Amino acid sequence: MLPVYEKLFNLVLDTGVVPEHWTTGFLTPIFKGMGQMMDPQSYRPITILSCLGKLFTSILNERLTNFSNIYGIFYKNQAGFRNNISTVDHIFSLYYLINLMKKTKA
């Protein structure tokens, strides 16, 4: 099936036309397993998406990430949405700065 997927994905990339059912999700409530079954807060929503759409966006994301890394589009201190880079340091810095500001204004 790989050659079929390759032709299909290249056609989408060449034409810029993404099949609508690849972009449509169906929201389904899933019972959390606790609480009242009649209570809406006892459910969490999940989205059912097209497998082909998810595969296509995964490949596209990988290509864009590689391109961005090769050409240095990301700033060195950008941590969000990057592999093997944690946002924990940024969260700590922000937390520290907020506490520092609170102490200096008090």
C-alpha positions as a printed Julia matrix, in Angstrom:
106×3 Matrix{Float64}:
   0.0    0.0    0.0
   2.98   2.33   0.44
   3.13   3.32  -3.27
  -0.59   4.15  -3.21
  -0.17   6.34  -0.12
   2.85   8.01  -1.66
   0.94   8.9   -4.84
  -2.05  10.12  -2.85
   0.0   12.28  -0.47
   2.07  13.74  -3.33
  -1.16  14.57  -5.17
  -2.42  16.42  -2.09
   0.89  18.28  -1.77
   0.97  19.15  -5.49
  -2.62  20.36  -5.72
  -3.01  21.8   -2.23
  -6.41  20.12  -1.99
  -6.87  18.12   1.21
  -9.83  15.71   1.28
 -12.47  17.16   3.59
 -12.97  13.91   5.52
  -9.28  14.05   6.53
  -9.96  17.3    8.38
 -13.28  16.37   9.99
 -13.33  14.9   13.47
 -16.17  13.22  15.31
 -16.41  14.07  18.98
 -17.32  11.11  21.18
 -17.9   11.27  24.93
 -16.16   8.55  26.95
 -17.29   7.76  30.49
 -14.41   8.33  32.95
 -15.46   5.35  35.08
 -16.42   7.4   38.1
 -19.31   9.65  39.02
 -22.88   9.58  37.81
 -23.42   8.3   34.26
 -26.07  11.01  33.75
 -23.63  13.79  34.74
 -21.9   15.34  31.69
 -18.81  16.08  33.83
 -18.31  12.32  34.22
 -17.3   12.14  30.56
 -14.27  13.24  28.62
 -14.42  13.98  24.9
 -12.2   12.25  22.38
 -12.01  13.05  18.7
 -12.12  10.31  16.1
 -10.06  11.39  13.09
  -9.22   9.87   9.72
  -6.21   7.56   9.85
  -5.03   8.81   6.46
  -5.37  12.41   7.62
  -3.37  11.68  10.77
  -0.66   9.91   8.76
  -0.49  12.77   6.26
  -0.22  15.45   8.96
   2.4   13.39  10.77
   4.55  13.22   7.63
   3.99  16.91   6.93
   4.93  17.82  10.51
   8.14  15.78  10.25
   9.1   17.51   7.0
   8.41  20.98   8.4
  10.32  20.22  11.61
  13.34  18.95   9.65
  13.24  22.0    7.38
  13.03  24.34  10.38
  15.94  22.63  12.11
  18.15  22.61   8.99
  17.57  26.3    8.23
  17.63  27.47  11.84
  14.11  28.85  11.86
  13.56  27.99  15.53
  15.16  30.23  18.12
  17.58  28.44  20.47
  15.39  29.22  23.46
  12.18  27.98  21.84
  11.12  24.79  23.6
   7.46  24.32  22.72
   6.58  21.81  20.01
  10.16  20.59  19.62
  11.46  17.06  20.14
  13.8   16.37  23.05
  13.5   19.92  24.38
  11.62  20.5   27.61
   9.56  23.5   28.6
  10.29  22.8   32.28
  13.2   25.26  32.38
  11.01  27.99  30.9
   8.25  27.26  33.4
  10.77  27.45  36.26
  12.13  30.78  34.99
   8.66  32.23  34.65
   7.71  31.01  38.12
  10.9   32.54  39.57
  10.29  35.88  37.83
   6.67  36.04  39.01
   7.72  35.38  42.61
  10.51  37.95  42.34
   8.06  40.57  41.07
   5.61  39.78  43.85
   8.35  40.19  46.48
   9.69  43.45  45.1
   6.22  45.05  44.88
   5.24  43.96  48.43
